[in-house]
Amino acid sequence: MDANESALSNAHRKQRRRRLWFGVVPGAALLALALAAGWRLEANRRTPPLRIPVPALPSPNAYDQFRAAAAKLEGRRCFFPNSMPNWSPAVETYATYAAAHRDAEPALRALRAALATPYLEPPKRGLAGAGPLPAYARFREMARTMAGDSRYLMASGRPREAADRALDGVEMGVMVQHGSLIAWLVGQAIQAIALRQFADMPPRMSVADLRHAAQRWDVIEAKRVAMVDVMREEGWASLSLQEDALRELDRGSLPARCRAAYAAVAIRPIMLEPADSSGEQAGPSVRERASWALDAARLMLADRRALLLEDQRYHAAVTRAFASPDVAKVRVRTSRLAAMSGAEGFMHDRLRMLDASARAMSALVRTQIALGLYRADHGAFPASLADLAPTSMGRMLDDPFAASPGTPLRYRRTAGGFLLYSLGPDRRDDGGTPQRRPTGQEDPGDLVAGRFWPEGKTYPILGAPAHWP
């Protein structure tokens, strides 16, 4: 073999080696990756479900009784002016209130009877079922009906019944909060509707009515759910939804599963896409679509059990944060599943403020009642809240917004009565200057007894036979 043939043979061998290196080796690597991906996909199909506790429902359950009571409102023909189907407060006549009272009486009587029954929202587990949202819309209308009926009873000269009707709404709202986070928020709204009706009543109530209201508030507070329990249930419900959603990615053909994974990661950015000046959302770019496709592939190939266990640890950390008595910022590292569903911006801090605001307003109303009873017994308001302890409530009530747990509400006696307030969400002492509205926002101002909401126009009930002084 001459030199030219030897060089040509060497060139051929090098070319074959290059073909082997750039053909067979990458092919083998791609085959290995495909086998690994297939193994992961099949492993995900075999992932055993997590053990998620399901609370036992009471029997009977006031949740069912509340729904039955709210259903009695469906066939009514007359509405209170503050009801959603017929909201028109500019003209309020006693005849309108009386007709609405007659129509609502069967529903309100049924709800009042249900208040003595234990309540628990049916736990949400997995994707099945529509959930309780339609029922909660009816519950809010029931709260508006109770507030309208309380106003009617006041105009009829029946203050004890008027106060009781408003407290029925507060008690219902506290009971409705036993369940998930959405239940807690609905209960907050119901309490706000009822408390707005009751908040200005204590200074005008008789001693007997004050004592009755104090007893009812004790019952209501005994039913109040701790926020940590709400967040614990919310964590289990969310985890079960995530588990079901992941299992949906393991059903059907591979193309269908890939499309489902792509839709799962793409739906949130599309929903959050800001609108342009014309009010229309701009379509996703090629780069965004490629990013979603990559995220979908990662989701399909991720270790599902590891993702779920990470999400479980995240919800457990959130629950522990809410167990702290201090109204502090919630700082918990978000899990990958929670971030994908948008829970990384889940306003935990706002929830803590809303909870503290509700507890502060309850403490203010109860203390306001105790101050009225003290004056009835002693002829004057006390010099300090410490004087209430042996007579009215057995102990002073704390301010949830105080820097140190156990700090009582702010109080001072004035020439015309007293000033009683909580520091409010800004956690600063503004000297009893009312906050604009008790929304849980860190706006300047305090939560002041009798002045929870800004003064608004009050429409008289024309033709009312009696007016409560």
C-alpha positions as CSV (number, residue, x, y, z in Angstrom):
1,M,0.0,0.0,0.0
2,D,1.5,3.3,-1.0
3,A,1.4,6.5,1.0
4,N,-1.6,7.9,-0.8
5,E,-3.7,4.8,-0.1
6,S,-2.6,4.8,3.5
7,A,-3.6,8.4,4.0
8,L,-7.0,7.8,2.4
9,S,-7.6,4.8,4.6
10,N,-6.8,6.8,7.7
11,A,-9.1,9.5,6.5
12,H,-11.9,7.0,6.1
13,R,-11.3,5.6,9.6
14,K,-11.4,9.1,11.1
15,Q,-14.6,9.8,9.2
16,R,-16.2,6.7,10.6
17,R,-15.2,7.6,14.1
18,R,-16.7,11.1,13.6
19,R,-19.9,9.5,12.4
20,L,-19.9,7.2,15.3
21,W,-19.3,10.0,17.8
22,F,-21.8,12.4,16.2
23,G,-24.4,9.8,15.4
24,V,-24.5,6.7,17.5
25,V,-23.4,8.3,20.8
26,P,-26.0,11.2,20.7
27,G,-28.6,8.7,19.6
28,A,-27.7,6.5,22.5
29,A,-27.9,9.5,24.8
30,L,-31.3,10.5,23.5
31,L,-32.5,6.9,23.9
32,A,-31.3,6.9,27.5
33,L,-33.0,10.2,28.1
34,A,-36.2,8.9,26.5
35,L,-36.1,5.7,28.6
36,A,-35.5,7.8,31.8
37,A,-38.4,10.1,30.9
38,G,-40.6,7.1,30.2
39,W,-39.6,5.6,33.6
40,R,-40.4,8.9,35.3
41,L,-43.8,9.2,33.7
42,E,-44.7,5.6,34.7
43,A,-43.3,6.2,38.2
44,N,-45.6,9.2,38.5
45,R,-48.5,7.0,37.5
46,R,-47.7,4.7,40.4
47,T,-47.1,7.4,43.0
48,P,-49.2,6.5,46.0
49,P,-51.7,9.2,47.3
50,L,-50.8,11.2,50.3
51,R,-52.6,10.7,53.5
52,I,-54.8,13.8,53.9
53,P,-57.0,13.9,56.9
54,V,-60.7,14.6,56.5
55,P,-62.6,16.0,59.5
56,A,-65.8,14.3,60.6
57,L,-68.9,16.4,60.0
58,P,-71.3,16.9,62.9
59,S,-74.7,15.4,62.6
60,P,-76.9,17.3,62.4
61,N,-74.8,20.0,60.8
62,A,-75.8,23.7,61.0
63,Y,-74.3,24.1,57.5
64,D,-77.2,22.1,56.1
65,Q,-79.7,24.0,58.3
66,F,-78.4,27.4,57.2
67,R,-78.8,26.3,53.6
68,A,-82.4,25.2,54.3
69,A,-83.1,28.5,56.0
70,A,-81.6,30.5,53.1
71,A,-83.6,28.5,50.6
72,K,-86.8,29.8,52.3
73,L,-85.9,33.3,51.1
74,E,-86.0,32.2,47.5
75,G,-89.8,32.5,47.1
76,R,-90.3,35.8,48.9
77,R,-91.9,38.7,47.0
78,C,-90.9,41.6,49.3
79,F,-87.3,42.6,50.1
80,F,-85.6,44.9,52.5
81,P,-84.1,48.0,50.9
82,N,-80.6,46.8,51.6
83,S,-81.2,43.4,49.9
84,M,-79.2,42.8,46.8
85,P,-82.2,42.0,44.5
86,N,-83.8,45.3,45.3
87,W,-81.2,47.7,46.6
88,S,-82.8,51.2,46.7
89,P,-82.1,53.0,50.0
90,A,-83.3,56.5,48.9
91,V,-86.9,55.8,49.8
92,E,-87.6,53.6,52.8
93,T,-91.1,53.3,54.1
94,Y,-92.3,51.4,57.1
95,A,-94.8,49.5,55.0
96,T,-91.9,48.2,52.8
97,Y,-90.0,47.0,55.9
98,A,-93.2,45.4,57.4
99,A,-93.9,43.4,54.2
100,A,-90.3,42.3,54.0
101,H,-90.4,41.3,57.6
102,R,-93.4,39.1,57.1
103,D,-91.8,37.4,54.0
104,A,-88.5,36.8,55.8
105,E,-89.8,35.6,59.1
106,P,-89.9,31.8,58.3
107,A,-86.3,31.9,57.1
108,L,-85.1,33.9,60.0
109,R,-86.9,31.7,62.5
110,A,-85.3,28.6,61.0
111,L,-81.8,30.2,61.0
112,R,-82.2,31.3,64.7
113,A,-83.0,27.6,65.6
114,A,-79.9,26.4,63.7
115,L,-77.6,28.6,65.7
116,A,-77.7,26.0,68.5
117,T,-76.4,23.3,66.2
118,P,-72.6,22.6,65.6
119,Y,-71.4,23.9,62.3
120,L,-68.6,22.7,60.0
121,E,-68.2,23.4,56.3
122,P,-68.0,20.1,54.3
123,P,-64.3,19.8,53.6
124,K,-63.1,20.3,50.0
125,R,-61.0,17.4,48.9
126,G,-59.8,17.0,45.3
127,L,-61.3,18.4,42.1
128,A,-64.7,16.8,42.4
129,G,-67.7,18.9,43.3
130,A,-68.7,22.4,42.8
131,G,-68.0,23.6,46.3
132,P,-70.1,25.7,48.6
133,L,-69.9,29.1,46.7
134,P,-73.6,29.2,45.7
135,A,-74.5,28.5,49.3
136,Y,-72.3,31.3,50.5
137,A,-73.9,33.8,48.2
138,R,-77.2,32.9,49.8
139,F,-75.7,33.2,53.3
140,R,-74.6,36.8,52.6
141,E,-78.1,37.6,51.4
142,M,-79.4,36.1,54.7
143,A,-77.0,38.4,56.6
144,R,-78.4,41.5,54.7
145,T,-81.9,40.3,55.4
146,M,-81.1,40.0,59.2
147,A,-79.7,43.5,59.1
148,G,-82.8,44.9,57.4
149,D,-85.0,43.1,59.9
150,S,-83.1,44.5,62.8
151,R,-83.6,48.0,61.4
152,Y,-87.4,47.2,61.1
153,L,-87.5,46.0,64.7
154,M,-85.8,49.2,65.9
155,A,-88.3,51.3,64.1
156,S,-91.1,49.2,65.7
157,G,-89.9,50.0,69.2
158,R,-88.5,46.5,69.9
159,P,-84.9,47.1,70.8
160,R,-84.2,43.7,72.5
161,E,-85.4,41.9,69.4
162,A,-83.5,44.3,67.1
163,A,-80.3,43.7,69.0
164,D,-80.9,40.0,69.0
165,R,-81.4,39.9,65.2
166,A,-78.2,41.7,64.6
167,L,-76.4,39.4,67.0
168,D,-77.9,36.5,65.1
169,G,-75.9,37.8,62.1
170,V,-72.7,38.0,64.1
171,E,-73.1,34.5,65.4
172,M,-73.9,33.1,62.0
173,G,-70.8,34.8,60.6
174,V,-68.6,33.3,63.3
175,M,-70.0,29.9,62.7
176,V,-69.6,30.1,58.9
177,Q,-65.9,30.6,59.4
178,H,-65.4,27.0,60.5
179,G,-63.9,25.5,57.3
180,S,-61.7,26.7,54.5
181,L,-60.3,30.1,53.8
182,I,-63.2,31.1,51.5
183,A,-65.6,30.2,54.3
184,W,-63.6,32.4,56.7
185,L,-63.8,35.3,54.3
186,V,-67.5,34.9,53.8
187,G,-68.0,34.8,57.6
188,Q,-66.0,38.0,57.8
189,A,-68.4,39.7,55.4
190,I,-71.4,38.4,57.3
191,Q,-70.1,39.7,60.6
192,A,-69.4,43.1,59.1
193,I,-73.0,43.4,57.8
194,A,-74.4,42.5,61.2
195,L,-71.9,44.5,63.3
196,R,-72.6,47.6,61.3
197,Q,-76.2,47.3,62.5
198,F,-75.3,46.5,66.1
199,A,-72.3,48.8,66.7
200,D,-74.2,51.9,67.6
201,M,-76.8,50.1,69.8
202,P,-75.0,49.7,73.2
203,P,-75.1,53.3,74.3
204,R,-78.9,53.3,73.9
205,M,-79.7,49.9,75.4
206,S,-81.3,49.3,78.8
207,V,-79.4,47.5,81.6
208,A,-81.4,44.3,81.0
209,D,-80.7,44.4,77.3
210,L,-77.0,45.1,77.9
211,R,-76.8,42.0,80.2
212,H,-78.6,39.9,77.6
213,A,-76.2,41.2,74.9
214,A,-73.2,40.4,77.1
215,Q,-74.4,36.8,77.6
216,R,-74.9,36.4,73.8
217,W,-71.4,37.8,73.1
218,D,-69.9,35.2,75.4
219,V,-71.6,32.5,73.4
220,I,-70.5,34.0,70.2
221,E,-66.8,34.3,71.3
222,A,-66.8,30.6,72.4
223,K,-67.6,29.7,68.8
224,R,-65.0,31.8,67.2
225,V,-62.5,29.7,65.2
226,A,-58.7,30.4,65.5
227,M,-57.1,31.5,62.3
228,V,-54.5,28.8,62.6
229,D,-57.2,26.2,62.3
230,V,-58.6,27.8,59.2
231,M,-55.1,27.9,57.6
232,R,-54.5,24.3,58.5
233,E,-57.7,23.2,56.8
234,E,-56.9,25.4,53.8
235,G,-53.5,23.7,53.5
236,W,-55.1,20.2,53.4
237,A,-57.7,21.3,50.9
238,S,-55.1,23.0,48.7
239,L,-52.8,20.0,48.9
240,S,-55.6,17.6,47.8
241,L,-56.5,19.8,44.9
242,Q,-52.8,19.9,43.8
243,E,-52.6,16.1,44.1
244,D,-55.7,15.6,41.9
245,A,-54.5,18.2,39.4
246,L,-51.2,16.3,39.0
247,R,-53.0,13.0,38.6
248,E,-55.0,14.5,35.8
249,L,-51.6,14.8,33.9
250,D,-51.3,11.0,34.1
251,R,-54.5,10.2,32.3
252,G,-55.0,9.6,28.5
253,S,-52.5,9.5,25.7
254,L,-49.1,11.1,25.9
255,P,-50.0,14.1,23.6
256,A,-53.1,14.7,25.6
257,R,-51.1,14.7,28.8
258,C,-48.6,17.1,27.4
259,R,-51.3,19.5,26.3
260,A,-52.8,19.3,29.8
261,A,-49.4,20.1,31.4
262,Y,-48.9,23.1,29.0
263,A,-52.4,24.4,29.8
264,A,-51.7,24.1,33.5
265,V,-48.5,26.2,33.4
266,A,-49.9,28.7,30.8
267,I,-53.3,29.6,32.3
268,R,-52.0,31.7,35.1
269,P,-49.7,34.0,33.0
270,I,-52.6,34.5,30.5
271,M,-55.0,35.4,33.3
272,L,-52.6,37.9,34.8
273,E,-51.6,39.4,31.5
274,P,-52.4,43.2,31.6
275,A,-54.8,44.6,29.1
276,D,-53.6,47.2,26.6
277,S,-55.3,50.6,26.1
278,S,-58.1,49.1,24.0
279,G,-59.0,46.7,26.9
280,E,-57.7,43.6,25.1
281,Q,-54.9,41.3,26.3
282,A,-51.9,41.0,24.1
283,G,-51.2,37.4,22.9
284,P,-48.2,35.5,24.3
285,S,-44.9,35.8,22.4
286,V,-42.9,33.0,20.9
287,R,-40.5,33.2,23.8
288,E,-43.3,33.0,26.4
289,R,-44.7,29.9,24.6
290,A,-41.3,28.3,24.5
291,S,-40.9,29.0,28.3
292,W,-44.3,27.5,29.0
293,A,-43.4,24.4,27.0
294,L,-40.2,24.0,29.0
295,D,-42.1,24.4,32.3
296,A,-44.7,21.9,31.1
297,A,-41.9,19.3,30.4
298,R,-40.4,19.9,33.8
299,L,-43.8,19.4,35.4
300,M,-44.4,16.2,33.5
301,L,-41.0,14.8,34.5
302,A,-40.8,16.1,38.0
303,D,-41.0,13.8,41.0
304,R,-44.7,14.2,41.9
305,R,-44.3,13.0,45.4
306,A,-41.4,15.3,46.1
307,L,-43.4,18.2,44.7
308,L,-46.4,17.3,47.0
309,L,-44.3,16.8,50.1
310,E,-42.6,20.2,49.4
311,D,-46.1,21.8,49.1
312,Q,-47.2,20.1,52.3
313,R,-44.2,21.5,54.2
314,Y,-45.0,25.0,52.8
315,H,-48.6,24.8,54.1
316,A,-47.4,23.5,57.5
317,A,-45.0,26.5,57.7
318,V,-47.8,28.9,56.9
319,T,-50.0,27.3,59.6
320,R,-47.2,27.6,62.2
321,A,-46.8,31.3,61.2
322,F,-50.5,31.9,61.9
323,A,-50.2,30.2,65.3
324,S,-48.1,33.1,66.5
325,P,-50.1,35.7,68.6
326,D,-48.1,38.5,67.1
327,V,-49.6,40.3,64.1
328,A,-46.4,40.1,62.1
329,K,-45.4,39.7,58.5
330,V,-45.7,36.1,57.3
331,R,-42.4,35.1,55.7
332,V,-42.6,31.6,54.3
333,R,-40.7,30.2,51.3
334,T,-43.2,29.3,48.6
335,S,-43.3,25.8,47.2
336,R,-43.0,25.2,43.5
337,L,-46.7,24.1,43.2
338,A,-47.9,27.1,45.2
339,A,-45.9,29.4,43.0
340,M,-47.3,27.8,39.9
341,S,-50.9,28.3,41.1
342,G,-50.2,32.0,42.1
343,A,-50.1,31.4,45.9
344,E,-46.8,33.1,46.3
345,G,-48.7,36.4,46.4
346,F,-51.5,35.0,48.6
347,M,-51.9,38.0,50.9
348,H,-51.1,36.2,54.1
349,D,-50.3,39.5,55.8
350,R,-53.6,40.9,54.9
351,L,-55.4,37.9,56.3
352,R,-53.7,38.4,59.6
353,M,-54.7,42.0,59.7
354,L,-58.4,41.1,58.8
355,D,-58.4,38.5,61.6
356,A,-56.9,41.0,64.1
357,S,-59.4,43.7,63.0
358,A,-62.4,41.3,63.6
359,R,-61.0,40.3,67.1
360,A,-60.4,43.9,68.0
361,M,-63.9,45.1,67.0
362,S,-65.4,42.2,69.0
363,A,-63.3,43.2,72.0
364,L,-64.3,46.8,71.7
365,V,-68.0,46.0,71.5
366,R,-67.8,43.6,74.5
367,T,-65.9,46.2,76.5
368,Q,-68.4,48.9,75.5
369,I,-71.2,46.7,76.8
370,A,-69.2,46.1,80.1
371,L,-68.7,49.9,80.5
372,G,-72.5,50.5,80.2
373,L,-73.1,47.9,82.8
374,Y,-70.5,49.4,85.1
375,R,-72.1,52.8,84.8
376,A,-75.5,51.3,85.6
377,D,-74.1,49.7,88.8
378,H,-71.8,52.6,89.9
379,G,-73.4,55.7,88.4
380,A,-70.3,56.6,86.4
381,F,-67.8,55.1,84.0
382,P,-64.7,53.6,85.6
383,A,-61.4,55.4,85.9
384,S,-59.6,52.5,84.1
385,L,-60.5,49.2,82.4
386,A,-58.9,47.4,85.4
387,D,-62.1,48.3,87.4
388,L,-64.2,46.2,85.0
389,A,-62.4,42.9,85.9
390,P,-64.3,42.0,89.1
391,T,-67.7,43.0,87.9
392,S,-68.5,42.7,84.2
393,M,-66.4,40.3,82.0
394,G,-64.1,38.7,84.5
395,R,-61.0,40.1,82.7
396,M,-59.9,42.9,80.5
397,L,-59.8,42.2,76.8
398,D,-56.5,42.5,74.9
399,D,-55.7,44.7,71.9
400,P,-54.7,42.3,69.1
401,F,-52.7,45.1,67.5
402,A,-50.6,45.9,70.5
403,A,-46.8,45.4,70.3
404,S,-46.9,43.1,73.4
405,P,-49.4,40.3,73.8
406,G,-51.7,40.9,76.8
407,T,-51.8,44.7,76.4
408,P,-55.4,46.0,77.0
409,L,-57.4,48.3,74.8
410,R,-56.8,52.0,75.1
411,Y,-59.4,53.8,77.3
412,R,-59.9,57.1,79.0
413,R,-62.9,58.7,80.6
414,T,-64.1,62.0,79.1
415,A,-66.6,64.7,80.1
416,G,-69.3,63.2,77.9
417,G,-68.6,59.5,78.4
418,F,-65.4,57.7,77.4
419,L,-63.0,57.0,74.5
420,L,-62.2,53.4,73.8
421,Y,-60.1,52.2,70.9
422,S,-57.6,49.7,69.5
423,L,-54.4,50.7,67.8
424,G,-55.7,49.3,64.5
425,P,-53.7,47.8,61.6
426,D,-51.1,50.6,61.5
427,R,-50.2,49.5,65.1
428,R,-49.7,53.2,66.1
429,D,-51.5,55.1,68.8
430,D,-53.3,57.9,66.9
431,G,-55.0,59.2,70.0
432,G,-58.4,57.7,69.1
433,T,-58.6,59.2,65.6
434,P,-60.8,56.7,63.8
435,Q,-59.5,54.8,60.8
436,R,-61.4,55.5,57.6
437,R,-62.8,52.0,57.5
438,P,-61.9,48.7,59.2
439,T,-60.7,46.8,56.2
440,G,-57.5,45.4,57.6
441,Q,-55.4,47.8,55.6
442,E,-52.5,49.6,57.3
443,D,-54.2,53.0,57.0
444,P,-53.6,55.7,59.6
445,G,-56.0,55.8,62.5
446,D,-57.4,53.6,65.3
447,L,-60.4,51.3,65.6
448,V,-62.7,53.3,67.9
449,A,-65.7,51.9,69.7
450,G,-68.9,53.2,68.1
451,R,-67.1,54.6,65.1
452,F,-66.0,51.6,63.1
453,W,-67.3,53.1,59.9
454,P,-67.3,56.6,58.6
455,E,-70.5,58.5,59.1
456,G,-72.8,58.1,56.1
457,K,-76.2,59.4,55.2
458,T,-79.0,57.6,57.2
459,Y,-82.3,57.4,55.4
460,P,-85.3,57.6,57.7
461,I,-88.0,55.0,57.7
462,L,-91.1,57.0,56.7
463,G,-94.2,56.2,58.6
464,A,-92.6,54.2,61.4
465,P,-94.9,54.0,64.4
466,A,-92.0,54.2,67.0
467,H,-88.4,55.3,67.0
468,W,-85.9,53.8,69.3
469,P,-84.3,56.6,71.4
